[in-house]
């Protein structure tokens, strides 16, 4: 996967909503993913998740719109994970602050399936810090605004994933202008490593 071009690779943009910030003590309450290849959305995955430990706190309900009543009859995480893992197979994961999402997901996959997610991944937060130095805030909302992408409703997994996909596509186009086409180079950039940019190519109208 690492040596594929960005047109050849299958990317899966992921986002989760949780009841807090600690993977050990808090729950995933929503998972969304969008599979994308060569300017085409191939498939989507989305599920609400019944909390394992706790009810949905009031401040999380206010933030996300997800209430305990909405998730109490939904499948638990151990039922959702196998389908989600099948969905992301053989793809490169993309997310904004994706290590947060992976920390929660790996906590649950380790607990219930005795495995962790091994997919290569790209963090659009870290990538923005490398290629969009002129933007003060690297929040998803700020980057969306920079690219003139509407972002009217935050903190629902599928909607955030859709906006993140649009942001990622803009980033790919930006990098194409510098002849950066390889997945491995984009992963390196998102990890803070240097690559050899070529001269920005000219566009003719």
KOLZA-337432 format. One record per residue (C-alpha): x negated, y negated, z negated; residue in one letter; residue number from 1. Coordinates in steps of 0.1 Angstrom, whole numbers, plus 5000, padded with zeros to 4 digits. Layout:
c1 = X, c2 = Y, c3 = Z, rest = a, nr = NUM $
...
REM end
This chain:
c1 = 5000, c2 = 5000, c3 = 5000, rest = x, nr = 1 $
c1 = 4972, c2 = 4976, c3 = 4992, rest = x, nr = 2 $
c1 = 4959, c2 = 4974, c3 = 5027, rest = x, nr = 3 $
c1 = 4993, c2 = 4968, c3 = 5043, rest = x, nr = 4 $
c1 = 5001, c2 = 4934, c3 = 5058, rest = x, nr = 5 $
c1 = 5029, c2 = 4914, c3 = 5042, rest = x, nr = 6 $
c1 = 5052, c2 = 4924, c3 = 5072, rest = x, nr = 7 $
c1 = 5045, c2 = 4961, c3 = 5067, rest = x, nr = 8 $
c1 = 5048, c2 = 4963, c3 = 5030, rest = x, nr = 9 $
c1 = 5080, c2 = 4969, c3 = 5011, rest = x, nr = 10 $
c1 = 5084, c2 = 4945, c3 = 4982, rest = x, nr = 11 $
c1 = 5109, c2 = 4949, c3 = 4954, rest = x, nr = 12 $
c1 = 5118, c2 = 4917, c3 = 4935, rest = x, nr = 13 $
c1 = 5128, c2 = 4925, c3 = 4900, rest = x, nr = 14 $
c1 = 5144, c2 = 4907, c3 = 4871, rest = x, nr = 15 $
c1 = 5159, c2 = 4916, c3 = 4837, rest = x, nr = 16 $
c1 = 5179, c2 = 4900, c3 = 4810, rest = x, nr = 17 $
c1 = 5172, c2 = 4909, c3 = 4774, rest = x, nr = 18 $
c1 = 5184, c2 = 4902, c3 = 4739, rest = x, nr = 19 $
c1 = 5151, c2 = 4888, c3 = 4728, rest = x, nr = 20 $
c1 = 5113, c2 = 4887, c3 = 4735, rest = x, nr = 21 $
c1 = 5101, c2 = 4918, c3 = 4717, rest = x, nr = 22 $
c1 = 5102, c2 = 4951, c3 = 4737, rest = x, nr = 23 $
c1 = 5100, c2 = 4971, c3 = 4705, rest = x, nr = 24 $
c1 = 5130, c2 = 4955, c3 = 4688, rest = x, nr = 25 $
c1 = 5151, c2 = 4940, c3 = 4716, rest = x, nr = 26 $
c1 = 5171, c2 = 4954, c3 = 4744, rest = x, nr = 27 $
c1 = 5175, c2 = 4952, c3 = 4782, rest = x, nr = 28 $
c1 = 5210, c2 = 4942, c3 = 4790, rest = x, nr = 29 $
c1 = 5208, c2 = 4937, c3 = 4828, rest = x, nr = 30 $
c1 = 5184, c2 = 4949, c3 = 4855, rest = x, nr = 31 $
c1 = 5184, c2 = 4937, c3 = 4891, rest = x, nr = 32 $
c1 = 5162, c2 = 4944, c3 = 4921, rest = x, nr = 33 $
c1 = 5161, c2 = 4934, c3 = 4958, rest = x, nr = 34 $
c1 = 5141, c2 = 4955, c3 = 4983, rest = x, nr = 35 $
c1 = 5126, c2 = 4934, c3 = 5011, rest = x, nr = 36 $
c1 = 5105, c2 = 4942, c3 = 5041, rest = x, nr = 37 $
c1 = 5096, c2 = 4922, c3 = 5072, rest = x, nr = 38 $
c1 = 5121, c2 = 4894, c3 = 5067, rest = x, nr = 39 $
c1 = 5149, c2 = 4918, c3 = 5060, rest = x, nr = 40 $
c1 = 5167, c2 = 4926, c3 = 5027, rest = x, nr = 41 $
c1 = 5169, c2 = 4964, c3 = 5028, rest = x, nr = 42 $
c1 = 5189, c2 = 4971, c3 = 4996, rest = x, nr = 43 $
c1 = 5199, c2 = 4958, c3 = 4962, rest = x, nr = 44 $
c1 = 5202, c2 = 4973, c3 = 4928, rest = x, nr = 45 $
c1 = 5220, c2 = 4958, c3 = 4898, rest = x, nr = 46 $
c1 = 5233, c2 = 4971, c3 = 4865, rest = x, nr = 47 $
c1 = 5244, c2 = 4958, c3 = 4832, rest = x, nr = 48 $
c1 = 5230, c2 = 4979, c3 = 4803, rest = x, nr = 49 $
c1 = 5245, c2 = 4989, c3 = 4770, rest = x, nr = 50 $
c1 = 5221, c2 = 4977, c3 = 4742, rest = x, nr = 51 $
c1 = 5203, c2 = 5004, c3 = 4723, rest = x, nr = 52 $
c1 = 5197, c2 = 4985, c3 = 4690, rest = x, nr = 53 $
c1 = 5219, c2 = 4955, c3 = 4687, rest = x, nr = 54 $
c1 = 5248, c2 = 4934, c3 = 4698, rest = x, nr = 55 $
c1 = 5242, c2 = 4906, c3 = 4723, rest = x, nr = 56 $
c1 = 5232, c2 = 4876, c3 = 4701, rest = x, nr = 57 $
c1 = 5253, c2 = 4845, c3 = 4705, rest = x, nr = 58 $
c1 = 5225, c2 = 4824, c3 = 4718, rest = x, nr = 59 $
c1 = 5217, c2 = 4850, c3 = 4745, rest = x, nr = 60 $
c1 = 5254, c2 = 4850, c3 = 4755, rest = x, nr = 61 $
c1 = 5253, c2 = 4812, c3 = 4758, rest = x, nr = 62 $
c1 = 5221, c2 = 4814, c3 = 4779, rest = x, nr = 63 $
c1 = 5231, c2 = 4843, c3 = 4802, rest = x, nr = 64 $
c1 = 5269, c2 = 4845, c3 = 4801, rest = x, nr = 65 $
c1 = 5265, c2 = 4882, c3 = 4791, rest = x, nr = 66 $
c1 = 5286, c2 = 4891, c3 = 4761, rest = x, nr = 67 $
c1 = 5287, c2 = 4923, c3 = 4739, rest = x, nr = 68 $
c1 = 5322, c2 = 4930, c3 = 4754, rest = x, nr = 69 $
c1 = 5306, c2 = 4930, c3 = 4789, rest = x, nr = 70 $
c1 = 5280, c2 = 4956, c3 = 4781, rest = x, nr = 71 $
c1 = 5295, c2 = 4978, c3 = 4754, rest = x, nr = 72 $
c1 = 5310, c2 = 5002, c3 = 4780, rest = x, nr = 73 $
c1 = 5280, c2 = 5001, c3 = 4804, rest = x, nr = 74 $
c1 = 5255, c2 = 5029, c3 = 4808, rest = x, nr = 75 $
c1 = 5226, c2 = 5030, c3 = 4783, rest = x, nr = 76 $
c1 = 5191, c2 = 5023, c3 = 4795, rest = x, nr = 77 $
c1 = 5182, c2 = 5060, c3 = 4796, rest = x, nr = 78 $
c1 = 5209, c2 = 5065, c3 = 4822, rest = x, nr = 79 $
c1 = 5200, c2 = 5034, c3 = 4843, rest = x, nr = 80 $
c1 = 5162, c2 = 5040, c3 = 4844, rest = x, nr = 81 $
c1 = 5160, c2 = 5071, c3 = 4866, rest = x, nr = 82 $
c1 = 5181, c2 = 5053, c3 = 4893, rest = x, nr = 83 $
c1 = 5160, c2 = 5022, c3 = 4890, rest = x, nr = 84 $
c1 = 5127, c2 = 5040, c3 = 4892, rest = x, nr = 85 $
c1 = 5139, c2 = 5058, c3 = 4924, rest = x, nr = 86 $
c1 = 5149, c2 = 5024, c3 = 4938, rest = x, nr = 87 $
c1 = 5114, c2 = 5009, c3 = 4934, rest = x, nr = 88 $
c1 = 5095, c2 = 5040, c3 = 4946, rest = x, nr = 89 $
c1 = 5067, c2 = 5032, c3 = 4971, rest = x, nr = 90 $
c1 = 5071, c2 = 4995, c3 = 4968, rest = x, nr = 91 $
c1 = 5052, c2 = 4965, c3 = 4955, rest = x, nr = 92 $
c1 = 5070, c2 = 4948, c3 = 4926, rest = x, nr = 93 $
c1 = 5074, c2 = 4911, c3 = 4925, rest = x, nr = 94 $
c1 = 5086, c2 = 4890, c3 = 4896, rest = x, nr = 95 $
c1 = 5082, c2 = 4857, c3 = 4879, rest = x, nr = 96 $
c1 = 5063, c2 = 4864, c3 = 4847, rest = x, nr = 97 $
c1 = 5066, c2 = 4900, c3 = 4857, rest = x, nr = 98 $
c1 = 5045, c2 = 4913, c3 = 4828, rest = x, nr = 99 $
c1 = 5074, c2 = 4904, c3 = 4805, rest = x, nr = 100 $
c1 = 5098, c2 = 4925, c3 = 4826, rest = x, nr = 101 $
c1 = 5073, c2 = 4954, c3 = 4828, rest = x, nr = 102 $
c1 = 5066, c2 = 4953, c3 = 4791, rest = x, nr = 103 $
c1 = 5103, c2 = 4960, c3 = 4784, rest = x, nr = 104 $
c1 = 5107, c2 = 4985, c3 = 4813, rest = x, nr = 105 $
c1 = 5076, c2 = 5005, c3 = 4803, rest = x, nr = 106 $
c1 = 5086, c2 = 5005, c3 = 4767, rest = x, nr = 107 $
c1 = 5118, c2 = 5023, c3 = 4777, rest = x, nr = 108 $
c1 = 5103, c2 = 5045, c3 = 4804, rest = x, nr = 109 $
c1 = 5077, c2 = 5057, c3 = 4780, rest = x, nr = 110 $
c1 = 5103, c2 = 5063, c3 = 4753, rest = x, nr = 111 $
c1 = 5129, c2 = 5081, c3 = 4774, rest = x, nr = 112 $
c1 = 5110, c2 = 5095, c3 = 4804, rest = x, nr = 113 $
c1 = 5074, c2 = 5098, c3 = 4790, rest = x, nr = 114 $
c1 = 5060, c2 = 5078, c3 = 4819, rest = x, nr = 115 $
c1 = 5052, c2 = 5042, c3 = 4828, rest = x, nr = 116 $
c1 = 5056, c2 = 5022, c3 = 4860, rest = x, nr = 117 $
c1 = 5025, c2 = 5025, c3 = 4882, rest = x, nr = 118 $
c1 = 5036, c2 = 5003, c3 = 4911, rest = x, nr = 119 $
c1 = 5013, c2 = 4975, c3 = 4922, rest = x, nr = 120 $
c1 = 5028, c2 = 4941, c3 = 4913, rest = x, nr = 121 $
c1 = 5026, c2 = 4904, c3 = 4921, rest = x, nr = 122 $
c1 = 5035, c2 = 4877, c3 = 4896, rest = x, nr = 123 $
c1 = 5049, c2 = 4846, c3 = 4913, rest = x, nr = 124 $
c1 = 5042, c2 = 4826, c3 = 4882, rest = x, nr = 125 $
c1 = 5005, c2 = 4834, c3 = 4884, rest = x, nr = 126 $
c1 = 5005, c2 = 4831, c3 = 4922, rest = x, nr = 127 $
c1 = 5019, c2 = 4796, c3 = 4919, rest = x, nr = 128 $
c1 = 4992, c2 = 4786, c3 = 4895, rest = x, nr = 129 $
c1 = 4967, c2 = 4796, c3 = 4922, rest = x, nr = 130 $
c1 = 4982, c2 = 4782, c3 = 4954, rest = x, nr = 131 $
c1 = 5006, c2 = 4754, c3 = 4942, rest = x, nr = 132 $
c1 = 4983, c2 = 4734, c3 = 4919, rest = x, nr = 133 $
c1 = 5002, c2 = 4701, c3 = 4927, rest = x, nr = 134 $
c1 = 5033, c2 = 4713, c3 = 4908, rest = x, nr = 135 $
c1 = 5031, c2 = 4705, c3 = 4871, rest = x, nr = 136 $
c1 = 5055, c2 = 4731, c3 = 4859, rest = x, nr = 137 $
c1 = 5053, c2 = 4767, c3 = 4873, rest = x, nr = 138 $
c1 = 5088, c2 = 4777, c3 = 4861, rest = x, nr = 139 $
c1 = 5109, c2 = 4794, c3 = 4887, rest = x, nr = 140 $
c1 = 5133, c2 = 4764, c3 = 4887, rest = x, nr = 141 $
c1 = 5104, c2 = 4740, c3 = 4893, rest = x, nr = 142 $
c1 = 5090, c2 = 4760, c3 = 4922, rest = x, nr = 143 $
c1 = 5124, c2 = 4765, c3 = 4937, rest = x, nr = 144 $
c1 = 5129, c2 = 4727, c3 = 4935, rest = x, nr = 145 $
c1 = 5095, c2 = 4722, c3 = 4952, rest = x, nr = 146 $
c1 = 5106, c2 = 4744, c3 = 4981, rest = x, nr = 147 $
c1 = 5141, c2 = 4729, c3 = 4982, rest = x, nr = 148 $
c1 = 5158, c2 = 4761, c3 = 4972, rest = x, nr = 149 $
c1 = 5190, c2 = 4756, c3 = 4953, rest = x, nr = 150 $
c1 = 5189, c2 = 4771, c3 = 4918, rest = x, nr = 151 $
c1 = 5222, c2 = 4763, c3 = 4902, rest = x, nr = 152 $
c1 = 5228, c2 = 4793, c3 = 4879, rest = x, nr = 153 $
c1 = 5199, c2 = 4807, c3 = 4859, rest = x, nr = 154 $
c1 = 5195, c2 = 4837, c3 = 4836, rest = x, nr = 155 $
c1 = 5215, c2 = 4863, c3 = 4855, rest = x, nr = 156 $
c1 = 5193, c2 = 4890, c3 = 4868, rest = x, nr = 157 $
c1 = 5205, c2 = 4893, c3 = 4904, rest = x, nr = 158 $
c1 = 5208, c2 = 4855, c3 = 4909, rest = x, nr = 159 $
c1 = 5173, c2 = 4850, c3 = 4895, rest = x, nr = 160 $
c1 = 5159, c2 = 4878, c3 = 4917, rest = x, nr = 161 $
c1 = 5176, c2 = 4862, c3 = 4948, rest = x, nr = 162 $
c1 = 5159, c2 = 4828, c3 = 4941, rest = x, nr = 163 $
c1 = 5126, c2 = 4845, c3 = 4933, rest = x, nr = 164 $
c1 = 5128, c2 = 4863, c3 = 4966, rest = x, nr = 165 $
c1 = 5133, c2 = 4830, c3 = 4985, rest = x, nr = 166 $
c1 = 5104, c2 = 4815, c3 = 4965, rest = x, nr = 167 $
c1 = 5082, c2 = 4845, c3 = 4973, rest = x, nr = 168 $
c1 = 5090, c2 = 4842, c3 = 5010, rest = x, nr = 169 $
c1 = 5080, c2 = 4805, c3 = 5010, rest = x, nr = 170 $
c1 = 5047, c2 = 4816, c3 = 4993, rest = x, nr = 171 $
c1 = 5041, c2 = 4842, c3 = 5020, rest = x, nr = 172 $
c1 = 5046, c2 = 4816, c3 = 5047, rest = x, nr = 173 $
c1 = 5022, c2 = 4792, c3 = 5028, rest = x, nr = 174 $
c1 = 4996, c2 = 4819, c3 = 5027, rest = x, nr = 175 $
c1 = 5001, c2 = 4828, c3 = 5064, rest = x, nr = 176 $
c1 = 4991, c2 = 4793, c3 = 5072, rest = x, nr = 177 $
c1 = 4957, c2 = 4802, c3 = 5058, rest = x, nr = 178 $
c1 = 4956, c2 = 4835, c3 = 5075, rest = x, nr = 179 $
c1 = 4962, c2 = 4855, c3 = 5043, rest = x, nr = 180 $
c1 = 4982, c2 = 4885, c3 = 5054, rest = x, nr = 181 $
c1 = 4970, c2 = 4914, c3 = 5033, rest = x, nr = 182 $
c1 = 4988, c2 = 4927, c3 = 5002, rest = x, nr = 183 $
c1 = 4955, c2 = 4932, c3 = 4984, rest = x, nr = 184 $
c1 = 4945, c2 = 4896, c3 = 4988, rest = x, nr = 185 $
c1 = 4979, c2 = 4883, c3 = 4975, rest = x, nr = 186 $
c1 = 4976, c2 = 4907, c3 = 4945, rest = x, nr = 187 $
c1 = 4941, c2 = 4893, c3 = 4938, rest = x, nr = 188 $
c1 = 4953, c2 = 4857, c3 = 4940, rest = x, nr = 189 $
c1 = 4981, c2 = 4865, c3 = 4915, rest = x, nr = 190 $
c1 = 4955, c2 = 4880, c3 = 4892, rest = x, nr = 191 $
c1 = 4935, c2 = 4848, c3 = 4893, rest = x, nr = 192 $
c1 = 4907, c2 = 4862, c3 = 4915, rest = x, nr = 193 $
c1 = 4892, c2 = 4843, c3 = 4944, rest = x, nr = 194 $
c1 = 4895, c2 = 4853, c3 = 4980, rest = x, nr = 195 $
c1 = 4879, c2 = 4837, c3 = 5011, rest = x, nr = 196 $
c1 = 4905, c2 = 4815, c3 = 5027, rest = x, nr = 197 $
c1 = 4901, c2 = 4809, c3 = 5063, rest = x, nr = 198 $
c1 = 4906, c2 = 4775, c3 = 5079, rest = x, nr = 199 $
c1 = 4943, c2 = 4766, c3 = 5079, rest = x, nr = 200 $
c1 = 4956, c2 = 4775, c3 = 5113, rest = x, nr = 201 $
c1 = 4973, c2 = 4749, c3 = 5135, rest = x, nr = 202 $
c1 = 5009, c2 = 4751, c3 = 5143, rest = x, nr = 203 $
c1 = 5020, c2 = 4740, c3 = 5178, rest = x, nr = 204 $
c1 = 5054, c2 = 4726, c3 = 5184, rest = x, nr = 205 $
REM end
